[in-house]
Structure formats: structure tokens, C-alpha cells
């Protein structure tokens, strides 16, 4: 079995090497170049940072909260809980930010909390250490520890349901949580996990080796393969009632859309998971697909409310 896995890995690596000569992976993994809302990538990034920062500050100012909760020993291993005034058993939305594992922070990632608070949903925003200060392997481990903390908190609160969401690199990290059979089987409260939202995610890391994204990640072929959810086993989810939404934007890059489609097909076709949906959302790009979370009537809030009303 190991022999065949090695052959498959070598074949995939060879195909990517061939594609690297034909495809501009740097552009494909630079989503700010694909937005049609602004004339330059710099304007896209500037608006995104300003928007999520402002909306996160408003959420922090307007919602009862507990910030800087330590779930691990390092500086980045902290999380925030917004909506501490809600009933103890309120559903919990857990958000993991993107930034190619090397940018952004939980402080400017609270922007979904206010609309969800109006709907009676608590929000937990997870922070983590960033590359190159730590390696991606450690980030995956940190976020798994954060998930353990969230599940235990949900168990203590008797929460009616936990929903994880991640954007871009954050979607990768949520997918790694979903692939961890031991974490989901042995952590108190993990049975309260009801859904996951994977937004414009990266599920196979091999192509990043041909981009400047890897300058901070320092991935090798072997490490990229090990850390790619696309090569993980999701068979253990078949018996769980976890609803997974794989989402990307119409104006996302072609490789981001391809990754979302292929990851959906992996879960739906290879593992026959019954509750997986794919949605390529019209008129959205890689950034406003989550910027809209700060609006009172956004698609994520509607999906959450629909799920809560139908299943909880």
C-alpha cells in the first residue's frame, strides 16, 4: 500500500512540475489580482483590511464578549468569545481567518459576530501563530488544540450546535480539523459539531511551492503533501451528521475555484458523504465573499439560521 502511495505522490509531483511551466501559479494564488471591484490589487487589499477592521471593531464595541482567552502556551494561541450575554446553550459559530497562514489576525476577524448575535448565535474567533515564526505543521496542531477547547466549552455550555468556518487558509485549517478522526472521536463535546463552511479554501498545497507564498511557509514536496487535506482520509465523517458547505466566488481565481470543486468531489464522490454542498457564488471575489459577513442579511447567516431551524 505504501509503495502505491509513493507512486501516486511522485506522479502528482511530476504533473505539477509540468504544469508549473505552463501556468502562472503566482498569479493564480494572488486573488487580489482577480477582483473586478477595483483597478489595482493594492486597492483590493486596502479596502479589505479597512472593511474587516472597522466591522470587527464595531462588533467588539457592541457585543458583550470575553477576549484573549488562552488555549495554548504561545502568544498566538488565543481566542475570543463574542455574545457572552446569550443563553448558555446558544449555537456557536467558530471562525478561522485566512492570510496564507502568515497574515491577518483574530483582532480584525470578528466581523461576522454582530449579525450572528442578532440571530442568537455566539461567535468564537480563533487566533494562531503565523509563519515564518512557526511552521505550518505547528499551526495545524494549534488550531486542533483550539478545536478541543471549543468543543469542551460547548460541552460545558450544553450548546445546541457548533459550526466551524474558515476563509482561504482558514478553510484549509477547518478541513484539517474535519480530517482528524481521533480529535472528533475522543474530544468531549465534538458530537456537537453540526456543520462546516469552507470558503475559498486551499486543500492541496503542492502548487504553492511555485509561488512566493512559500517563502514564509518553507514547504517541501513531502510536507506539502502531508499537510494537504486533499490527501487526508474523511471516511470517518460518513456516519456523522455534519453538513459541509464548500464555497468559492465567481471572481475567485481559477485555481481556487478548481480546488473547491475538486475537494467537494473528493468528499461527495470518493467518501460518499451525504451532506456536502458546493456553491460557486455569483458576483463575489475572494475578499467580498467574507466581507459580506458583516452585513445583517448575509448568505452565511442565512445558511446558519436555516440549518439551526431545520436540525436543532
Secondary structure, 3 states (H helix, E strand, C coil): CHHHHHHHHHHHHHHHHHHHCCCCHHHHCCHHHCCCCCCCHHHHHHHHHHHHHHHHHHHHHHCCEEEEEECCCCCCCEEEEECCCCCCCCCEEEEECCCCCCCCCHHHCCCCHHHHHHCCCEEEEECCCCCCCCCHHHHHHHHHHHHHHHHHHHHHHCCCCEEEEEECHHHHHHHHHHHCHHHHHHCCCHHHEEEEEEECCCCCCHHHHHCCCHHHHCCCHHHHHHCCHHHCCCHHHCCCCCEEEEEEECCCCHHHHHHHHHHHHHHHHHCCCCCEEEEEECCCCCCHHHHHHHCCCCHHHHHHHHHHHHHC
